Amino acid sequence: MDGHEFNKIAAAVLSALLVIFGSATAIEIWKSGAKSKVVGYTLPAPKVASLVDTAQPDTGLAMPKIAERMATATADAGAAVFKKCTSCHTPDKGGKNGIGPNLWGVVGRKVGGTEGFNYSNAMKAKGGEWTWDSLIPYIVAPAAAIPGNKMAFAGIKDAGELAELMVYLRTLSDTPSAMPK
């Protein structure tokens, strides 16, 4: 038997195996009939509640009183934390929107209210304005705070970093809002 004959036989055997195993897999998929409506799977998100006034043990985040931490946090440390955000957001007054909206004046601004930014339907429907009570849970767990929003960020779970970031965001305004009490 020459080399060509051997190649033909090997190709025939491999093709037969491919048909057999491929058919078995196709039949198994067909019989299961289970078609996923969503690609991938949903990760569990923590429950989000007000983190400003009291510690929330039901969040699963062991978050102490953020307002107390904000009293000792610095904007400089918050600027360092904000670097996690700069791939999508800009902090400059009159700055451009990026993948996410510009965050100048975010505290006290209408939710979904940045001019020229295309918000998700979930964010548009949220309504209200960004207060400490709404912004902090959103930054901790964006997907849980406003389900269906487009922000692909896991959130900041460290209470110290969160407090520093909040103090920094407060400085992004001509008239900074009062610190939470």
N, C-alpha and C positions, 0 to 999 in steps of 0.2 A: 504494500500500500504506500503510495507516494504522499507527499505533504499536502497536496490539494484535496485528496480524498479524506485525509484525517481532518482537515479544516471543515469540510462539508459535514462530516459526521458530528464533529464537536458543535458546530453551529446548529444542527438539527436537534441535538440533545439539549443544548441550552435554550433553544426556542421552545421546545416542548415543556421544559421545566418552567419557563417564564409564563407560558399559557396556563399550565396547571396551577401554579401558585397565584398568579394574577387573577384567574377565574375564582379560586377559592376566596380570595380577599374581596373581590367584587360581590360575590354571593353573600358573604358575611355582612358586608355593609348594606346590601339591599335588604336582607332579612331583618336586620336590626331596625331599619326604618327610622331611626333617631337622627333627625337633622337638627343641628344646632342653629338657632336663630341669631346667635351672637358669636362672632369670631373670638376665640380665646375664652377667658373666664374672668369673673369679677372678683377683685380682691375685697376682703371685708374692710369696711371703713369704720372708724370709731364714731360713736355718737358725739355730736358736737352741741355744746350748750354755752351759756355765757361763761367766759373765763375771766372776765374783768373783776366782778365783784366777789366771787367766792371760788374756792377750789371745787372742782367737779370730779368726784371720784368715779362717776359713771362714764367718763370719757375714755377710760382705759389709758390715759396719757399721764397720770399722776402730775397734773398741772397745778402748781401752787398759785397763789394769788398773783396774777400778772401785774396788777396795778401796783402792788407793793414792790415788785421787782423793777417796774418802770421808774419808780422814784429814785433808784440808785443806779440805773443803767445810763450809759452815755451814748450820745449820738455818734461819736467817733467809732465806738465798738459796733454800733448798729450799721454804720457805713460799711464796715468789714463784712457783716452778715449779709448786707444788701448785695454783695458781689454774687451771691447765689442767684439773684434775681436779674442781673444785668444781661443775661443772654436773651431775655425777652422784654424787659422793661427799661425805660430811661427815667432818671430822677430829675432832669433839668427843667427849669421853668421854660415853657414854650417848646420843650423838646419834642422830638418826633415820637410817634407811636412805633413800636417794634412789632414783634410777634404778639406781645401784650401791650396794653395801653401805657402811655406815659403816666407816671405816678406822682407828678407834682400836684400838690393839693388834694391828694386822695382822701385824707381824713376830712369828712364833712361834704364830700362830693357825692352827687347822685350816683347810685349803683348803675353801672352800664352807661355812664354819662360823659365819657371822654369823646370830644368832638373828633370825627373822622375815623373812629375805630369801629370795626365790625364785630360786635359782641354776639355771643351765642344767644339763642332764644331763651335759654334758662336764665342767663344774666339779665337780659332785657326784661324778663317777666318778674324778676326778683323785686324790683322797686325799692323805694326808700333811699337812704343815703348811707355812706360808709361811716359808721360810728365805731367806737372802740368795741362795743358789744357785737357788732357784725363783722368787723375786720379781723379781729383776733381769731375767732373760730374759722374764718375763711382761710387764713394763712396757716393755721394748724392742720386743717384737712379740707382743701378746696372741694374735692369731690363729694364729701359728706355735707358740707355747709350749703353748697348750691349744686345739687345733683344735675348733671347734664351740662355744666359749664365746660369751656374748652381748655381751661388751664391744666396743662399736663405737668403738674408739680405735686410731689408727694406731701409737701407741707413741712413746716418747721415744728418739730416736737419738743425741742429743748427749750425749757422755760426761760433760761437766761438769754439765749439767742433771740427768742421771740420778744422779750421785753426790750432788748437793745434795738431790734429792728423797729419796733413800734415807736421808740423814742426818736429814731432816725427819720421814720416816715412823718412824724409830727413836725420835723424841721423843714419838710418839703412844702412850705407854704409861706405866703407873705404875712398871714395872720394865723399862726399855729393855734390849733384847738387846745382847750384845757386838758390837762392830764386827768385820767380817770381817778376817782377818789376811792 
